Amino acid sequence: MTVADPGDMNEALKKRQFSRPGESVILFVLTLCAAVSLVTTVLIVGVLVRESATFFEQVSFKEFFLETEWQPLFEPISFGIWELVAGTLLVTFWALVFAVPIGLATAVYLSEYAHPNTRKVLKPILEALAGVPTVVYAYFALTFITPDLLRPVFGADQVNVFNALSASIMLAVMILPTIASISEDAMASVPRDLREAAYGLGATRLEVTIRVVFPAALTGIIAAILLAIARVVGETMIVAIAAGSTPQLTVNPFEGVQTMTGFMLQVGLGDAARGTVDYQSLFAVGMMLFLITLAFNVAAHFFVRRFREEYE
């Protein structure tokens, strides 16, 4: 029996690779699209680094990272970033507190318990929440959540008109479809054989969901939560309208705060002249926002890799 030469087989594959008309054009277009995405990302980071460097020529790293007061537009001027970081982390934390349990419970129900016909109806309704404009969420928080929900429950003297909790609730509603839909897709992609093997050992449906399906779909679930965090951290209108524009170091969700994106919107509306140090602070805040998002991505990647090694 004659054994084919691997070299001849590779040559034959190369000759047949683009034998059909238009395949080379399609490959070129796909490569161009990938290159545009990469170049755009590099240019965005380059602009952030360049403009941030201009800002730090006038403001020291010590003031930016060690001071705790952020007041670039009024006297006395101060550029301590941590009030904006604290506001961003506060609304992100409470948004995840509300959205992650509800989103994962919804994903478990749709994937493991719901009838296929029920799933076909509920999932599109859930995903429709992602199409609501964020400014609608913002004014809903300002006109209903705070005056009709939070103040009657916690007291009007305890809850400010602009507060982090109402913004967080609306942010949770905004990211709920992201967490639930992507997590449900990840759970649905778990092979049926794993479920059947667990059922064969006498496991209940809840045990199969928690001990088999959930760990197997963890990568997709972490990706869903990470995408939700990125949306919360980058959201502007909800936090700018509902949370207010008062930078302060606080863990009280009933007080008003200003997030990094809220400040960027404030500067972008024309409160600072182009070329001034307070205008350049916009890019320094943007760079800080980029680094925080990058840190979330690296931490999530490390966690998923470690868990995958243990699970395998």
Secondary structure as UniProt FT lines:
FT   HELIX           6..17
FT   TURN            21..22
FT   HELIX           23..56
FT   TURN            57..58
FT   HELIX           61..66
FT   STRAND          70..71
FT   STRAND          78..79
FT   HELIX           82..108
FT   HELIX           109..113
FT   HELIX           116..128
FT   HELIX           129..131
FT   HELIX           134..140
FT   HELIX           141..150
FT   HELIX           151..154
FT   TURN            156..158
FT   HELIX           164..188
FT   HELIX           192..200
FT   TURN            201..202
FT   HELIX           205..208
FT   HELIX           209..213
FT   HELIX           214..216
FT   HELIX           218..234
FT   HELIX           237..238
FT   HELIX           239..243
FT   TURN            253..254
FT   HELIX           260..266
FT   HELIX           267..271
FT   TURN            274..275
FT   HELIX           277..311
//
